[in-house]
């Protein structure tokens, strides 16, 4: 089954999918196998792999470590052209549609396209939007683009609708790694009303209640990252997965 179809199936059966982002720079290789096994046993539906910067981590080694201990899909969440691997199951082909930096909208994609074709990895076209989150984030700085203001859900909704009309498959609302504030519920609601694509929401989600609120507001994929870089938080993974897997969420 294609990874995109797998995500659609999870959304259909569970209400929303729950993914954990692994930055190869942020978790030691000797812990990744143990972490991945625990994630699968706790109900995590898949992994995103990547980061805005990659200094010491190795994507291929990280993927090998994950696959040695679990069978859930691994999706590359690339911070650059160098973060592409044939070992992964799929790759989010991200266009930073919230910005006006042409290099992040189409430029780097032209460079990456022949490499992706050569390795034959599944691509999932994704409209990526940075959302103001209380402080500047690494993604904002590296991409040289301004985030959408938190109090302007209509901008996010119109941008998502444009992405749908352009043929993209997913919308990603990103507050950013280590964000002070998550994506506002009102913004998620408006985007889900205007756009029929599955909405991924990540950044600033540090407790199951917040994850549940995002699903209740219309998110179809929940992503957490930084929170589980600390091993003492691993016992909370199942509660996050349970919060995301709400078949018929009530209105918030």
C-alpha positions in Angstrom: 0.0 0.0 0.0 1.2 3.5 -0.8 2.1 5.5 2.2 -0.4 8.3 1.3 -3.2 5.6 1.0 -2.0 4.2 4.3 -2.5 7.6 6.0 -5.9 8.0 4.4 -6.9 4.6 5.7 -5.7 5.5 9.2 -7.7 8.7 9.1 -10.8 6.8 7.9 -10.5 4.2 10.6 -9.2 6.2 13.6 -10.3 9.7 13.0 -6.8 11.1 12.7 -3.2 9.8 12.3 -0.5 10.4 14.9 3.1 10.9 13.7 6.3 11.5 15.6 9.0 13.7 14.1 12.5 12.5 14.6 15.4 14.9 14.1 18.6 12.8 13.6 20.5 15.5 15.3 18.4 15.4 18.5 18.2 11.7 19.5 21.2 9.5 19.9 21.5 6.4 17.6 21.8 4.1 20.5 18.3 5.1 21.7 16.4 5.2 18.3 15.6 1.5 18.0 14.2 1.4 21.6 12.3 4.6 21.0 10.8 3.4 17.7 9.7 0.0 19.2 8.0 1.8 22.1 6.3 4.2 19.6 4.8 1.3 17.6 3.6 -0.5 20.7 2.0 2.8 21.9 -0.1 3.3 18.8 2.0 5.8 16.8 1.1 5.5 13.1 4.4 6.6 11.5 7.5 8.7 11.7 8.6 11.9 10.0 12.4 12.1 9.6 14.3 15.4 9.1 15.1 18.8 10.4 15.7 22.4 9.4 19.4 21.8 9.9 21.3 18.6 9.9 24.7 18.9 11.6 25.8 15.5 13.0 22.8 13.2 12.4 22.6 10.7 9.6 19.3 10.1 7.9 20.1 6.6 6.5 21.5 5.4 9.8 18.4 6.7 11.6 16.0 5.0 9.2 18.0 1.7 9.5 17.7 1.9 13.3 14.0 2.5 13.1 13.4 -0.3 10.6 15.3 -2.8 12.7 12.8 -2.5 15.5 9.4 -1.6 14.0 7.3 -1.7 10.8 5.4 1.5 10.7 6.0 3.9 7.8 8.9 6.3 7.7 8.3 9.6 5.8 11.1 12.1 5.1 10.3 15.6 6.2 13.1 17.3 4.3 14.8 20.4 5.5 17.0 20.5 2.4 17.9 18.6 -0.8 20.5 16.7 1.2 17.8 15.0 3.3 16.6 12.5 0.7 17.0 8.7 1.2 15.9 5.7 -0.7 15.5 3.8 2.6 12.4 5.7 3.6 8.8 4.8 2.5 7.8 8.2 1.3 8.8 11.9 1.1 6.8 15.0 1.8 7.4 17.1 -1.3 7.0 20.3 0.5 6.3 23.7 -1.0 6.4 26.6 1.4 3.2 28.2 0.1 2.9 30.6 3.0 6.0 32.5 2.1 7.2 34.5 -0.9 10.7 32.9 -1.2 10.6 31.3 -4.7 13.5 29.0 -3.7 11.3 27.4 -1.1 8.2 27.3 -3.3 9.7 25.7 -6.4 13.5 26.4 -6.6 14.9 23.6 -4.5 12.2 21.2 -5.8 13.7 21.5 -9.3 17.1 20.5 -8.0 15.6 17.6 -5.9 13.3 16.2 -8.6 15.9 14.2 -10.6 17.4 12.8 -7.4 13.9 11.7 -6.2 13.1 10.1 -9.6 16.4 8.3 -9.5 15.8 6.6 -6.2 12.1 6.0 -6.9 10.7 7.1 -3.6 7.0 7.9 -3.2 6.3 11.6 -3.1 3.4 13.3 -1.3 2.8 16.8 -2.5 2.4 19.0 0.5 1.4 22.7 0.9 3.5 23.8 3.9 2.5 26.9 5.9 4.5 28.5 8.7 2.2 29.9 11.4 3.2 32.6 13.9 3.9 30.9 17.2 5.1 33.4 19.7 8.7 33.6 18.8 10.9 33.2 15.7 11.6 29.5 14.8 14.4 27.8 13.0 12.2 27.0 10.0 11.3 30.7 9.7 14.9 31.8 9.8 16.3 29.1 7.5 13.5 29.6 4.9 13.8 33.4 5.0 10.0 33.7 5.0 7.5 35.3 7.3 4.9 33.2 9.1 1.1 33.7 8.6 -0.1 35.9 11.6 -2.0 33.9 14.2 -5.0 36.2 14.0 -5.4 35.8 10.2 -7.1 32.4 9.7 -8.6 33.7 6.4 -5.1 33.9 4.9 -4.3 30.3 5.8 -7.7 29.1 4.5 -7.3 30.9 1.2 -3.7 29.6 0.8 -4.8 26.1 1.5 -7.6 26.3 -1.0 -5.1 27.5 -3.6 -2.9 24.5 -2.8 -5.8 22.2 -3.3 -6.6 23.8 -6.7 -3.0 23.3 -7.7 -3.3 19.6 -7.1 -1.5 19.2 -3.7 -2.4 16.2 -1.5 -1.8 17.5 2.0 -1.8 20.8 3.9 0.7 21.2 6.8 0.1 23.9 9.3 3.4 24.3 11.2 4.0 26.4 14.3 7.6 25.3 14.3 9.9 23.2 16.3 9.8 24.3 20.0 7.0 26.7 19.3 5.7 28.6 22.3 2.1 28.4 20.9 0.5 25.8 18.7 -1.5 26.5 15.6 -4.8 28.2 16.7 -7.9 26.1 16.7 -9.8 28.8 14.9 -7.3 28.7 12.0 -7.5 24.9 11.8 -11.3 25.1 11.7 -11.4 27.7 8.9 -8.8 25.8 6.8 -10.8 22.5 7.2 -14.0 24.3 6.1 -12.5 25.8 3.0 -10.2 23.0 1.9 -11.0 19.3 1.6 -7.4 18.1 1.8 -6.2 16.3 5.0 -4.6 18.8 7.4 -1.4 18.1 9.3 -0.8 20.2 12.4 2.5 20.3 14.3 4.5 22.5 16.6 3.9 23.4 20.2 1.7 20.4 21.0 3.0 19.3 24.4 0.0 17.5 26.0 -2.8 15.1 24.8 -5.5 17.8 25.5 -3.9 20.1 23.0 -3.6 17.2 20.5 -7.3 16.4 21.0 -8.3 20.0 20.5 -6.5 20.1 17.1 -8.3 17.0 16.0 -11.7 18.4 17.2 -10.9 21.5 15.2 -10.3 19.6 11.9 -6.7 18.3 12.0 -6.3 14.8 10.3 -2.7 14.3 11.2 -1.1 15.3 14.5 2.7 15.7 14.7 4.8 16.0 17.8 8.6 16.2 18.0 10.6 18.0 20.7 8.6 16.7 23.6 9.7 13.1 23.0 13.4 13.9 22.6 13.5 13.5 26.4 13.3 9.8 27.5 11.4 10.7 30.7 8.4 11.7 28.4 8.2 8.5 26.5 5.6 7.0 28.8 3.2 9.6 27.6 3.3 8.6 23.9 0.2 6.3 24.2 -1.9 9.1 25.7 -1.0 11.4 22.7 -1.9 8.6 20.3 -5.2 7.9 22.0 -6.0 11.7 21.9 -5.4 11.7 18.1 -7.4 8.6 17.5 -10.9 10.0 18.0 -13.3 8.7 15.4 -16.1 11.2 15.9 -14.6 14.2 17.8 -17.0 16.6 19.4 -16.9 20.3 18.6 -14.6 22.4 20.9 
